[in-house]
Structures are given as C-alpha cells and as structure tokens.
Amino acid sequence: MNNITKDMTIGEILRANPAVAPVLLSAGMHCLGCPSAQGETLEEAAMVHGIDIDALMEAVNAV
C-alpha cells in the first residue's frame, strides 16, 4: 500500500493497512493503541520518538 502519508494519524494508517503495525513497533512506536495515536500524525510521532520521517515513510510504504 503506497498511499500512506506523513500527515495521516497513526490510527488512520493502522485502519488503512494493519500490516504496518510491525514496522511502527520495530521503529520504537510501542503505543499504537493509545489515545494519542488516534490524533498524532506519523510525522509528529516520528519527531517525538527521534525517528527520521523519510526513512520511516520508506519503510511503511514498502509494506
């Protein structure tokens, strides 16, 4: 699935493609089901976790 954008929330991404969960977990994003995941964009989560957004985008869009 190649239509994930960094402006999508974690919740939106997981609803669109649940197979992305292991990628996010391996990147250190362990709170996929917490309330902030429903309102936090992928870019915001990457910034909070100190993850390079471009590398993360490549990984999630490879799933």
N, C-alpha and C positions, 0 to 999 in steps of 0.2 A: 504494500500500500504506500504510494508515494505522495499522498496529499496531506500529510501532517505538516503543520506549520508551527513556528516557534510562538505564534500568538494564540494557539489553542491551549485550553486548560488541560491539566493532566487528566481530569475526569473525561473531557471530550475525547482525548486521544485514546484512553482505555476503552471507552464505549465504541469508538470507531474501529479500533484494532487491538483487542485484548492481548495479542501476541507480542505487543511492545512492552508489556509488564516486565519480563525478564531483562530486557535491555535497560530499562529505567532502574530496576533493582541492582543490577550489576554496576551501574554508574554511581550508586550510593543513594538513590532516592528510595528510601525504605518506607515512606509513609504514603503509599499510593491511595489508600482508602481514607485518609484523614480529611477533615473538613477543608483544610487549606488546599488540598489537591483539587477540590471542586472549583476553586476560584483563582488558583495560581496558574499563570501561563507556563509553558515549558521554558521559555526564556527566563522568567522570574525564578523558577525553581533551579535552573542551571546556575544562575547568579548566586543564589543563596547557598548552594552546595559547592560552589567553586569549580563548576564543570564548564568546559569550553562548549558553547552552544553550537558552533559549527560542527564539531566532532560528534556531538550528541544528535544533531539533526541528520547527519550522515548515517549514524547507527540506527535510529528509529525508522528512517525511510528505507533502510535495507531489509527490513522485516517484511 
